[in-house]
Amino acid sequence: MRVHHREFHRVDRVGWLRAAVLGANDGLISTSSLVVGVASANVGTTATIMAALAGLVGGALSMGAGEFVSVSSQADSEHADLAREKHELATTPEAEHRELAGIYVQRGLSQQLADQVATQLANHDALGAHARDELGITEQNRAQPLLAAASSTVSFALGASLPLLLALLVPAARLAAAVFGSALLLLMVLGAIGARLGGAPVLRAALRVAFWGVLAMGATTLVGRLFGVSVSP
């Protein structure tokens, strides 16, 4: 009886997970910092809400566009490398065979076995073998611009929705403190979740994100108080 051994790996979700966690953290930190800074300047509830909404919309679109451009550049490089490798396989197959076999020799195979493995893999899928073993390109780590952009845009908007919601519900006198505390708590939760999904130390990730959140919101609070104005009721 054959027993199937199933393994769980995280490498196949590194791309979208990175984009989603980065987007949520950025949305929460940047918009919370914006709200805290504006609220500390005493410019009124309406102005604070508009700043939060503008930060959410502009930040989400900017995050998605930046991620799309960045990952598209990676995808273009991958396509160019694969096209060049395909051409070399068609024009210089012997040299490509030696190159692939040499990789397996460096990994510990004998020359004879490396030649056999290279031949069999090339007969099955030559381009796939060279993409994986020579270029380091696999289906799991291929660049996906649309997925990365969508993950960043949606996650940024979700992260930025907390300070916007608080700006709508909390009185202006307590808004800065409410956003600061809530954002800090959620940042630690997001850091812990991202670390858990990625297999990294949870506490270290939570504290790291919290540190940068405190730094960002503290800086904007200082700016708001330094340049704040008094608004008549």
Secondary structure as GFF3:
##gff-version 3
##sequence-region A 1 233
A	DSSP	three_ten_helix	11	13	.	.	.	ID=ss1
A	DSSP	alpha_helix	14	40	.	.	.	ID=ss2
A	DSSP	alpha_helix	45	91	.	.	.	ID=ss3
A	DSSP	alpha_helix	93	106	.	.	.	ID=ss4
A	DSSP	alpha_helix	111	133	.	.	.	ID=ss5
A	DSSP	alpha_helix	145	169	.	.	.	ID=ss6
A	DSSP	alpha_helix	172	198	.	.	.	ID=ss7
A	DSSP	alpha_helix	202	227	.	.	.	ID=ss8
###
